[in-house]
Amino acid sequence: MKFSELDQKMRIYETAHDHCILPGIYMVARIDGRCFTTLTKDKHKFDAPYDVKFRDMMIETVKNLMQCGFKVLYGFTQSDEISLLLDLNENTFERKERKLNSVLAGEASARFSLLLGDMGVFDSRICQLPNRQLVVDYFRWRNEDAHRNALNAHCYWSLRKEGISPQASDAKFVKMSVADKNEFLFQRGINFNDLPSWQKRGIGIYWEAYEKNAVNPKTGEAVKA
C-alpha cells in the first residue's frame, strides 16, 4: 500500500470525531490545574491559604496564554484555574475543539512548569456561550466562586494552623452560614472584607492601548507607537 493511501485510510480514524464550534458562538476556555493541592501544599509547601509567589506564576501563565497565537480578549485567574475569553471571530484551527483544548492545556502546562521548576499539568475545556449576557454571567460565576472559596479557605486554614485535623476543620463549616464564617474569622483577628481583592475575587487581565516613545528602525526618526 502506498503511503498516500495509508495516510488517507488512517486519517479517518484521527479526525472522525472532530467537533468544530459554530461561528457566532462565544468561546471561553476553562483551564484547571491537575492535582494542584498535592503539588502546592505537600510537594512545594506554598503558604496557605494564599501564596503571592503562586499567584504571580498563575498571572504569568495567563499572560502567556493571551500571547500564544490566539486572539484572547480577557483572562481571569483564581486559585489554580484560568478562564480565557476568545474573540468572537477567532478561527484558529478552524475552531476545532480538540485542537483548542490540547494547545491551550499544553501552553499553560509548559509555562507554569518552567516557572515552578517542576511539572505542573493543566487540562482545558471550552464553554460555548451563545450570547454576550451568558459571557458576563460566566465571569460573574467564576468571580463569585472565588469569593466563596476565599471565605472557606481562610476559615479552614485558621483551624488547621491551630492544630485541628483536616477532617475536623472541614466538618466545622459544613452547615455554617456566610455571616457566621465571617464572625468566626473576626474572632480570630481576620476581617474578611479587608483581605486583598485578588484573594477574594480573583484577577482579571486585559489588553490596553497606550502611546509610548519609539524609534523608526529604518530612519532612526523618533516617533510615537
Backbone as JSON, one array per atom type, in Angstrom:
{
  "sequence": "MKFSELDQKMRIYETAHDHCILPGIYMVARIDGRCFTTLTKDKHKFDAPYDVKFRDMMIETVKNLMQCGFKVLYGFTQSDEISLLLDLNENTFERKERKLNSVLAGEASARFSLLLGDMGVFDSRICQLPNRQLVVDYFRWRNEDAHRNALNAHCYWSLRKEGISPQASDAKFVKMSVADKNEFLFQRGINFNDLPSWQKRGIGIYWEAYEKNAVNPKTGEAVKA",
  "N": [[0.86, -1.2, 0.0], [0.59, 2.18, -0.88], [2.08, 5.1, 0.66], [0.44, 7.39, 0.57], [-2.09, 6.3, 0.29], [-2.31, 4.82, 2.65], [-2.11, 6.9, 4.48], [-4.44, 8.37, 3.91], [-6.34, 6.49, 4.6], [-5.9, 6.11, 7.41], [-6.23, 8.67, 8.46], [-8.93, 9.07, 8.72], [-9.68, 7.79, 11.09], [-8.42, 9.4, 12.89], [-9.64, 11.88, 12.68], [-12.38, 11.55, 12.73], [-14.11, 12.21, 14.82], [-13.88, 14.9, 15.12], [-14.92, 18.03, 16.33], [-16.24, 21.06, 15.45], [-16.56, 24.32, 16.64], [-19.39, 26.3, 16.26], [-19.69, 29.19, 14.08], [-20.15, 32.52, 15.38], [-20.62, 31.82, 17.98], [-19.68, 32.41, 21.28], [-16.56, 31.67, 22.76], [-15.23, 30.41, 25.68], [-12.42, 29.42, 27.31], [-11.8, 27.14, 29.82], [-9.36, 26.47, 32.07], [-7.75, 24.25, 34.09], [-5.74, 23.39, 36.94], [-4.17, 20.24, 37.49], [-4.36, 18.0, 40.12], [-3.36, 19.94, 41.89], [-3.53, 20.54, 44.59], [-1.99, 18.65, 45.97], [0.43, 19.27, 44.72], [0.96, 21.95, 45.48], [0.63, 22.13, 48.26], [1.71, 19.84, 49.54], [4.03, 18.99, 48.11], [5.5, 21.32, 47.32], [4.88, 23.14, 49.25], [3.61, 25.78, 49.43], [2.54, 28.91, 50.86], [-0.39, 28.83, 52.9], [-3.73, 30.12, 53.28], [-3.27, 31.34, 50.81], [-0.78, 32.27, 48.42], [1.66, 34.52, 47.45], [3.73, 34.18, 45.58], [2.84, 31.94, 44.13], [0.49, 33.03, 43.09], [1.59, 34.98, 41.35], [2.87, 33.35, 39.49], [0.69, 32.14, 38.29], [-0.47, 34.38, 37.1], [1.51, 35.06, 35.2], [1.31, 32.79, 33.63], [-1.25, 33.12, 32.56], [-0.79, 35.45, 31.04], [0.99, 34.43, 29.14], [-0.73, 32.65, 27.78], [-2.42, 34.47, 26.61], [-0.91, 35.44, 24.59], [-0.09, 33.51, 22.84], [-0.81, 32.87, 20.27], [-3.53, 32.85, 19.89], [-6.44, 34.96, 19.64], [-7.1, 36.46, 22.36], [-9.35, 38.08, 24.4], [-9.78, 38.61, 27.09], [-8.56, 37.59, 30.25], [-8.86, 35.57, 33.16], [-8.04, 34.66, 36.47], [-8.17, 32.55, 39.28], [-7.25, 30.95, 42.26], [-6.19, 27.79, 41.21], [-7.11, 27.95, 38.65], [-7.89, 29.07, 35.31], [-9.57, 31.29, 33.13], [-10.37, 32.07, 29.81], [-11.47, 34.44, 27.54], [-12.14, 34.16, 24.24], [-11.8, 35.92, 21.13], [-14.78, 36.71, 19.32], [-14.67, 36.11, 16.62], [-12.54, 34.41, 16.4], [-10.66, 32.06, 14.67], [-8.72, 30.14, 14.66], [-7.25, 26.99, 13.94], [-9.54, 26.29, 12.65], [-11.57, 26.4, 14.49], [-11.65, 23.97, 15.78], [-12.51, 21.94, 18.41], [-11.0, 20.02, 19.88], [-8.38, 20.65, 19.17], [-8.09, 23.29, 20.1], [-8.4, 22.86, 22.87], [-6.27, 21.06, 23.45], [-3.95, 22.48, 22.72], [-4.1, 24.83, 24.3], [-4.09, 23.75, 26.9], [-1.59, 22.54, 26.82], [0.12, 24.77, 26.44], [-0.35, 26.2, 28.81], [0.5, 24.33, 30.73], [3.21, 24.03, 30.04], [4.3, 26.64, 30.38], [3.76, 27.2, 33.11], [5.14, 25.11, 34.35], [7.81, 25.7, 33.72], [8.11, 28.04, 35.18], [7.72, 27.12, 37.78], [9.68, 25.2, 38.04], [9.25, 22.56, 38.11], [7.02, 19.84, 37.31], [3.91, 20.92, 36.31], [0.6, 20.39, 35.61], [-2.09, 21.08, 33.4], [-5.58, 20.87, 32.51], [-8.05, 21.4, 29.91], [-11.15, 22.83, 28.84], [-13.75, 23.84, 26.6], [-16.16, 26.31, 26.96], [-19.15, 26.88, 25.39], [-20.85, 29.65, 24.51], [-23.83, 31.22, 23.7], [-24.56, 33.96, 23.66], [-23.87, 37.43, 24.58], [-24.67, 38.07, 27.19], [-24.53, 35.66, 28.56], [-21.81, 35.3, 28.55], [-21.03, 37.36, 30.26], [-22.34, 36.42, 32.56], [-20.93, 34.05, 32.94], [-18.36, 34.92, 33.8], [-19.11, 36.33, 36.07], [-19.98, 34.2, 37.59], [-17.55, 32.74, 38.0], [-16.22, 34.68, 39.44], [-17.8, 34.92, 41.76], [-17.44, 32.34, 42.7], [-14.75, 32.43, 43.36], [-14.9, 34.18, 45.53], [-16.43, 32.73, 47.4], [-14.77, 30.5, 47.73], [-12.53, 31.74, 48.86], [-13.44, 32.63, 51.37], [-14.11, 30.19, 52.59], [-11.6, 28.94, 52.52], [-9.96, 30.55, 54.16], [-11.26, 30.21, 56.6], [-10.99, 27.41, 57.0], [-8.14, 27.08, 57.03], [-7.49, 28.6, 59.18], [-8.29, 27.05, 61.35], [-6.7, 24.79, 60.86], [-4.15, 25.79, 61.31], [-4.31, 26.07, 63.98], [-3.92, 23.61, 64.85], [-5.93, 21.78, 64.42], [-7.38, 18.86, 62.96], [-7.49, 17.93, 59.42], [-9.99, 16.7, 58.74], [-11.71, 17.4, 60.86], [-11.6, 20.15, 60.62], [-12.8, 20.55, 58.13], [-15.39, 19.58, 58.69], [-16.33, 21.39, 60.54], [-17.38, 23.64, 59.23], [-19.45, 22.91, 57.58], [-22.3, 23.35, 57.71], [-22.39, 25.98, 58.31], [-23.32, 29.41, 58.18], [-22.69, 32.15, 55.86], [-22.45, 34.59, 57.22], [-21.83, 33.7, 59.79], [-19.38, 32.48, 59.29], [-17.84, 34.69, 58.62], [-17.9, 35.97, 61.1], [-16.6, 34.06, 62.64], [-13.98, 34.25, 61.6], [-13.46, 36.9, 62.27], [-13.37, 36.83, 65.03], [-10.93, 35.73, 65.3], [-9.2, 37.66, 64.62], [-9.26, 38.35, 61.93], [-10.5, 40.34, 59.48], [-12.61, 39.7, 57.04], [-13.48, 41.32, 54.94], [-11.41, 43.1, 54.63], [-9.36, 41.76, 53.44], [-7.03, 41.16, 50.69], [-8.14, 42.04, 47.39], [-7.46, 40.33, 45.29], [-7.39, 37.84, 46.45], [-10.04, 37.48, 47.26], [-11.61, 37.89, 44.98], [-10.31, 37.08, 42.69], [-8.27, 37.6, 39.69], [-8.27, 39.78, 36.96], [-7.19, 40.08, 33.59], [-6.39, 42.16, 30.92], [-6.21, 43.65, 27.62], [-4.68, 46.8, 26.9], [-4.6, 49.8, 25.17], [-1.99, 52.11, 24.59], [0.11, 55.03, 24.29], [3.56, 55.35, 23.41], [6.97, 56.51, 23.45], [9.06, 55.9, 20.66], [11.37, 54.56, 18.19], [11.8, 54.8, 14.76], [12.92, 52.02, 13.09], [14.07, 52.01, 10.56], [14.56, 54.63, 9.67], [15.52, 55.93, 11.9], [14.14, 57.93, 13.06], [12.47, 59.68, 15.64], [9.45, 58.58, 16.96], [5.93, 58.19, 17.76], [4.51, 55.33, 19.21]],
  "CA": [[0.0, 0.0, 0.0], [1.33, 3.43, -0.94], [1.91, 5.93, 1.85], [-0.71, 8.28, 0.39], [-3.31, 5.52, 0.54], [-2.32, 4.52, 4.08], [-2.38, 8.16, 5.17], [-5.85, 8.68, 3.73], [-7.1, 5.5, 5.36], [-5.78, 6.29, 8.85], [-6.71, 10.0, 8.85], [-10.35, 8.96, 9.06], [-9.79, 7.44, 12.5], [-7.91, 10.52, 13.68], [-10.48, 13.08, 12.57], [-13.8, 11.2, 12.63], [-14.89, 12.83, 15.88], [-13.6, 16.34, 15.22], [-16.08, 18.89, 16.51], [-15.91, 22.48, 15.23], [-17.51, 25.22, 17.3], [-20.08, 27.07, 15.22], [-19.46, 30.64, 14.03], [-21.12, 33.32, 16.13], [-20.71, 31.33, 19.35], [-18.56, 32.84, 22.12], [-15.78, 30.58, 23.34], [-14.45, 30.67, 26.89], [-11.64, 28.25, 27.69], [-11.59, 26.96, 31.27], [-8.11, 25.71, 32.18], [-7.62, 23.93, 35.51], [-4.59, 22.62, 37.38], [-4.45, 18.84, 37.84], [-3.72, 17.58, 41.38], [-2.58, 21.06, 42.39], [-3.49, 20.55, 46.05], [-0.79, 17.9, 46.32], [1.6, 19.98, 44.21], [1.23, 23.22, 46.16], [0.6, 22.01, 49.72], [2.57, 18.75, 50.02], [5.33, 18.9, 47.45], [6.22, 22.6, 47.32], [4.55, 23.83, 50.51], [3.28, 27.19, 49.33], [1.79, 29.42, 52.0], [-1.83, 28.58, 52.86], [-4.45, 29.62, 52.11], [-2.87, 32.01, 49.57], [0.66, 32.49, 48.31], [1.93, 35.57, 46.45], [4.56, 33.62, 44.51], [1.96, 31.11, 43.3], [-0.37, 33.98, 42.36], [2.35, 35.6, 40.27], [3.1, 32.33, 38.46], [-0.57, 31.98, 37.56], [-0.62, 35.57, 36.27], [2.41, 34.92, 34.07], [0.75, 31.75, 32.77], [-2.35, 33.75, 31.81], [-0.2, 36.34, 30.04], [1.49, 33.58, 28.05], [-1.87, 32.15, 27.02], [-3.01, 35.58, 25.85], [0.01, 35.85, 23.54], [0.49, 32.29, 22.25], [-1.32, 32.59, 18.93], [-4.97, 33.03, 19.85], [-6.89, 36.31, 19.97], [-7.79, 36.39, 23.65], [-9.77, 39.42, 24.8], [-9.79, 38.78, 28.54], [-8.16, 36.44, 31.03], [-9.23, 35.63, 34.58], [-7.5, 33.54, 37.23], [-8.36, 32.44, 40.73], [-6.73, 29.66, 42.72], [-5.41, 27.12, 40.17], [-7.89, 27.91, 37.41], [-7.79, 30.19, 34.37], [-10.62, 31.39, 32.12], [-9.98, 32.94, 28.71], [-12.5, 34.79, 26.55], [-11.58, 34.32, 22.9], [-12.53, 36.81, 20.23], [-15.93, 36.04, 18.71], [-14.32, 35.67, 15.27], [-11.35, 33.55, 16.44], [-10.84, 30.93, 13.75], [-7.53, 29.29, 14.67], [-7.54, 25.55, 13.83], [-10.92, 26.18, 12.16], [-12.42, 26.28, 15.69], [-11.75, 22.57, 16.22], [-12.49, 21.96, 19.87], [-9.9, 19.21, 20.43], [-7.13, 21.38, 18.96], [-8.07, 24.41, 21.04], [-8.18, 22.35, 24.22], [-4.95, 20.45, 23.62], [-2.9, 23.5, 22.64], [-4.19, 25.71, 25.47], [-3.63, 22.99, 28.07], [-0.15, 22.36, 26.67], [0.78, 26.06, 26.67], [-0.44, 26.51, 30.24], [1.35, 23.39, 31.47], [4.62, 24.31, 29.75], [4.73, 27.91, 31.0], [3.74, 27.09, 34.56], [6.21, 24.19, 34.75], [9.08, 26.44, 33.65], [8.14, 28.99, 36.3], [7.79, 26.36, 39.02], [10.85, 24.34, 38.09], [8.73, 21.21, 38.33], [5.93, 19.58, 36.38], [2.56, 21.33, 36.67], [-0.21, 19.97, 34.47], [-3.43, 21.66, 33.29], [-6.5, 20.4, 31.48], [-8.82, 22.5, 29.32], [-12.4, 22.56, 28.13], [-14.32, 25.05, 26.01], [-17.57, 26.63, 27.2], [-19.74, 27.53, 24.21], [-21.88, 30.56, 25.02], [-24.48, 31.77, 22.51], [-24.79, 35.41, 23.65], [-22.98, 38.24, 25.43], [-25.09, 38.02, 28.59], [-24.01, 34.43, 29.15], [-20.39, 35.55, 28.78], [-20.99, 38.14, 31.51], [-22.74, 35.52, 33.65], [-19.84, 33.1, 33.17], [-17.3, 35.53, 34.61], [-19.71, 36.59, 37.38], [-19.98, 32.9, 38.25], [-16.2, 32.44, 38.48], [-15.91, 35.7, 40.44], [-18.47, 34.53, 42.99], [-16.79, 31.12, 43.16], [-13.52, 32.86, 44.03], [-15.28, 34.77, 46.81], [-16.84, 31.63, 48.28], [-13.58, 29.71, 48.04], [-11.65, 32.52, 49.75], [-14.01, 32.6, 52.72], [-13.95, 28.83, 53.12], [-10.18, 28.63, 52.7], [-9.45, 31.25, 55.34], [-11.82, 29.54, 57.77], [-10.37, 26.09, 57.11], [-6.73, 27.15, 57.4], [-7.41, 29.15, 60.54], [-8.33, 25.9, 62.26], [-5.54, 23.92, 60.64], [-2.99, 26.4, 61.95], [-4.49, 25.89, 65.42], [-3.65, 22.21, 65.16], [-7.11, 20.93, 64.19], [-7.17, 17.92, 61.86], [-8.21, 18.27, 58.18], [-11.37, 16.22, 58.77], [-12.47, 18.22, 61.81], [-11.67, 21.51, 60.05], [-13.83, 20.51, 57.09], [-16.7, 19.36, 59.29], [-16.72, 22.57, 61.32], [-18.04, 24.7, 58.45], [-20.37, 22.32, 56.61], [-23.62, 23.99, 57.74], [-22.24, 27.34, 58.85], [-23.72, 30.47, 57.25], [-21.65, 33.1, 55.47], [-22.3, 35.56, 58.31], [-21.14, 33.05, 60.9], [-17.98, 32.29, 58.89], [-17.19, 36.0, 58.79], [-17.74, 36.2, 62.54], [-15.56, 33.12, 63.08], [-12.68, 34.83, 61.27], [-13.3, 38.16, 63.01], [-12.97, 36.47, 66.4], [-9.52, 35.35, 65.24], [-8.43, 38.82, 64.18], [-9.26, 38.5, 60.46], [-11.69, 40.97, 58.89], [-12.62, 39.18, 55.68], [-13.67, 42.42, 53.99], [-10.15, 43.83, 54.46], [-8.38, 40.93, 52.74], [-6.76, 41.65, 49.34], [-9.16, 41.7, 46.39], [-7.06, 39.19, 44.45], [-7.78, 36.62, 47.14], [-11.5, 37.37, 47.36], [-12.33, 38.0, 43.71], [-9.51, 36.67, 41.54], [-7.52, 38.62, 38.96], [-8.59, 39.91, 35.55], [-6.1, 40.61, 32.76], [-6.96, 42.59, 29.64], [-5.34, 44.48, 26.78], [-4.9, 48.23, 26.98], [-3.82, 50.56, 24.18], [-1.38, 53.32, 25.12], [1.15, 55.61, 23.44], [4.88, 55.43, 24.01], [8.01, 56.99, 22.56], [9.77, 54.82, 19.98], [12.26, 54.98, 17.12], [11.63, 54.09, 13.48], [14.17, 51.29, 12.9], [14.63, 52.24, 9.23], [15.0, 56.01, 9.5], [16.08, 56.47, 13.11], [13.32, 59.05, 13.47], [11.68, 59.5, 16.86], [8.01, 58.51, 16.63], [5.02, 57.67, 18.78], [3.98, 53.99, 18.87]],
  "C": [[0.89, 1.25, 0.0], [1.07, 4.25, 0.32], [0.68, 6.82, 1.74], [-2.02, 7.56, 0.68], [-3.45, 5.19, 2.03], [-2.67, 5.76, 4.89], [-3.85, 8.51, 5.09], [-6.73, 7.75, 4.56], [-7.09, 5.8, 6.86], [-6.27, 7.65, 9.34], [-8.17, 9.96, 9.28], [-10.52, 8.69, 10.55], [-9.32, 8.58, 13.4], [-8.88, 11.68, 13.74], [-11.98, 12.81, 12.61], [-14.67, 11.93, 13.65], [-14.52, 14.3, 16.1], [-14.9, 17.12, 15.36], [-15.63, 20.33, 16.36], [-16.99, 23.35, 15.86], [-18.09, 26.17, 16.25], [-19.7, 28.55, 15.25], [-20.53, 31.38, 14.82], [-21.34, 32.86, 17.56], [-19.47, 31.81, 20.12], [-17.88, 31.62, 22.72], [-15.02, 31.08, 24.57], [-13.74, 29.37, 27.25], [-11.46, 28.25, 29.21], [-10.42, 25.99, 31.45], [-7.82, 25.51, 33.67], [-6.35, 23.13, 35.79], [-5.01, 21.22, 37.81], [-3.65, 18.46, 39.08], [-2.88, 18.7, 41.98], [-2.56, 21.15, 43.91], [-2.25, 19.82, 46.55], [0.46, 18.66, 45.92], [1.97, 21.18, 45.08], [1.29, 23.11, 47.68], [1.56, 20.95, 50.26], [3.97, 18.81, 49.43], [6.13, 20.18, 47.55], [5.91, 23.49, 48.51], [4.44, 25.35, 50.36], [2.51, 27.62, 50.58], [0.3, 29.15, 51.81], [-2.54, 29.64, 53.7], [-4.04, 30.25, 50.78], [-1.39, 32.33, 49.6], [0.93, 33.47, 47.17], [2.75, 35.02, 45.29], [3.72, 32.76, 43.57], [1.03, 31.99, 42.46], [0.36, 34.55, 41.15], [2.66, 34.6, 39.15], [1.84, 32.1, 37.64], [-0.81, 33.18, 36.64], [0.27, 35.47, 35.03], [1.93, 33.84, 33.11], [-0.4, 32.3, 31.94], [-1.79, 34.65, 30.7], [0.35, 35.56, 28.85], [0.36, 33.09, 27.17], [-2.51, 33.24, 26.15], [-2.13, 36.02, 24.69], [0.59, 34.65, 22.78], [-0.13, 31.92, 20.91], [-2.83, 32.68, 18.78], [-5.31, 34.48, 20.16], [-7.74, 36.22, 21.22], [-8.09, 37.81, 24.11], [-9.61, 39.66, 26.29], [-9.37, 37.48, 29.21], [-8.52, 36.65, 32.49], [-8.62, 34.43, 35.28], [-7.86, 33.68, 38.69], [-7.92, 31.04, 41.12], [-5.88, 29.04, 41.61], [-6.17, 27.04, 38.86], [-7.71, 29.2, 36.61], [-8.99, 30.13, 33.44], [-10.19, 32.42, 31.07], [-11.16, 33.18, 27.78], [-11.83, 35.03, 25.21], [-12.44, 35.27, 22.08], [-13.64, 36.04, 19.52], [-15.59, 35.46, 17.34], [-13.03, 34.83, 15.23], [-11.58, 32.3, 15.59], [-9.61, 30.03, 13.67], [-7.94, 27.82, 14.71], [-8.98, 25.3, 13.37], [-11.91, 25.9, 13.28], [-12.62, 24.83, 16.11], [-11.54, 22.5, 17.73], [-11.31, 21.18, 20.44], [-8.55, 19.92, 20.27], [-7.01, 22.55, 19.93], [-7.73, 23.93, 22.45], [-6.76, 21.82, 24.41], [-3.84, 21.49, 23.61], [-2.93, 24.42, 23.87], [-3.71, 25.0, 26.74], [-2.12, 22.81, 28.01], [0.61, 23.64, 26.95], [0.78, 26.41, 28.16], [0.51, 25.62, 31.05], [2.83, 23.71, 31.28], [5.09, 25.57, 30.47], [4.79, 27.78, 32.52], [4.88, 26.19, 35.06], [7.57, 24.87, 34.73], [9.21, 27.4, 34.82], [8.33, 28.27, 37.64], [9.1, 25.6, 39.17], [10.48, 22.9, 38.37], [7.53, 21.04, 37.4], [4.59, 20.01, 36.98], [1.67, 21.15, 35.46], [-1.61, 20.6, 34.55], [-4.26, 20.88, 32.28], [-7.31, 21.6, 30.97], [-10.13, 21.99, 28.75], [-12.98, 23.89, 27.66], [-15.79, 25.16, 26.39], [-18.08, 27.38, 25.98], [-20.96, 28.34, 24.65], [-22.53, 31.32, 23.87], [-24.75, 33.27, 22.51], [-23.92, 36.11, 24.68], [-23.37, 38.15, 26.9], [-24.57, 36.77, 29.28], [-22.5, 34.53, 29.39], [-20.22, 36.32, 30.1], [-21.31, 37.24, 32.7], [-21.64, 34.52, 33.97], [-18.79, 33.71, 34.1], [-17.83, 35.99, 35.97], [-19.69, 35.32, 38.22], [-18.61, 32.57, 38.83], [-15.76, 33.43, 39.57], [-16.53, 35.34, 41.79], [-17.88, 33.25, 43.57], [-15.49, 31.46, 43.89], [-13.82, 33.4, 45.42], [-15.65, 33.68, 47.82], [-15.62, 30.81, 48.71], [-12.65, 30.43, 49.03], [-12.15, 32.47, 51.19], [-13.8, 31.23, 53.36], [-12.49, 28.49, 53.41], [-9.61, 29.3, 53.94], [-9.99, 30.62, 56.62], [-11.11, 28.21, 58.03], [-8.93, 26.18, 57.63], [-6.52, 27.83, 58.75], [-7.42, 28.03, 61.57], [-7.12, 25.0, 62.1], [-4.3, 24.47, 61.35], [-3.1, 26.39, 63.48], [-4.28, 24.44, 65.83], [-4.82, 21.27, 64.97], [-6.88, 20.08, 62.95], [-7.93, 18.38, 60.6], [-9.68, 17.88, 58.22], [-12.23, 17.09, 59.68], [-12.62, 19.65, 61.29], [-12.73, 21.58, 58.97], [-15.23, 20.45, 57.71], [-17.23, 20.6, 60.01], [-17.62, 23.52, 60.54], [-19.12, 24.2, 57.49], [-21.71, 23.06, 56.57], [-23.56, 25.42, 58.27], [-22.59, 28.38, 57.8], [-22.53, 31.36, 56.92], [-21.38, 34.11, 56.59], [-21.53, 34.95, 59.47], [-19.67, 32.78, 60.57], [-17.2, 33.6, 59.02], [-16.93, 36.29, 60.26], [-16.66, 35.29, 63.11], [-14.17, 33.7, 62.81], [-12.42, 36.1, 62.08], [-12.85, 37.89, 64.44], [-11.5, 36.06, 66.47], [-8.65, 36.46, 64.65], [-8.37, 39.03, 62.68], [-10.58, 39.13, 60.03], [-11.7, 40.58, 57.41], [-12.73, 40.29, 54.64], [-12.36, 43.17, 53.7], [-9.08, 43.01, 53.75], [-8.18, 41.43, 51.31], [-7.8, 41.18, 48.33], [-8.77, 40.49, 45.55], [-7.38, 37.86, 45.12], [-9.29, 36.41, 47.08], [-12.2, 37.29, 46.01], [-11.54, 37.54, 42.49], [-8.89, 37.86, 40.83], [-7.92, 38.61, 37.49], [-7.44, 40.55, 34.8], [-6.67, 40.95, 31.39], [-5.95, 43.46, 28.9], [-5.71, 45.95, 26.94], [-4.01, 48.93, 25.97], [-3.26, 51.82, 24.84], [-0.27, 53.77, 24.18], [2.49, 55.61, 24.16], [5.88, 55.95, 22.98], [8.77, 55.81, 21.96], [10.65, 55.42, 18.89], [11.97, 54.14, 15.88], [12.93, 53.37, 13.16], [14.83, 51.53, 11.54], [15.24, 53.62, 9.09], [15.7, 56.59, 10.73], [15.28, 57.63, 13.68], [12.55, 58.71, 14.75], [10.2, 59.56, 16.5], [7.25, 58.08, 17.87], [4.51, 56.31, 18.31], [2.78, 53.7, 19.73]]
}
